[in-house]
Amino acid sequence: RAMVFVAYLLPPIVIALTFKWMALAQNGVINDILLRFGILSEPVPFFGTPETALSALILVASWQYTGFVTLMVIARLQSIPDRLYDAARMDGAGPVRQFLDITLPQIRSVVLVVLLLRFVWMFNKFDLLYMTTRGGPGESTRTLPIYIFETAFTNFELGAAAAIAILLLVQLLVVAAIFFVLSGPDSENQT
């Protein structure tokens, strides 16, 4: 479990720079491995082309937060009482039926909270994007946080940057409210 969670504990700057160096077209470890196994015929600058930059960033961010999601789900799975599974087995439920009727409803709320947290965190992601691509190539990975940063600290338009940040906050609050309304009340079996 510690090895799964270690990616979440690493500073995002370290992760960004490590993957940026590993994904270099020339001398990058990832390209070297893919070329040796014959998966690629020529090196690919994963963070250097508009076609691959966003996908590479999504993979890195997914790797970084997999430990957090795993830890949350495991914690909820361990808190499900064994008596629910015992009762289901006595009623003749097989593993699939136990998963659908017991496990899935029990972890539903944790999965929904994790999805909401990941959505908000990824919508506000700055460090990984800025350290690997700075919003490029072109504008393929330019997000609102990078646009706010550039508006404030490159163009020195602090008022405009603050206004955009407030609009981002309002947008996230609306999405979170819609998320809570659509997810409905907590219907977990109380233990």
Order of alpha helices (4+ residues) and beta strands (2+ residues): alpha-alpha-alpha-alpha-alpha-alpha-alpha-alpha-alpha-alpha
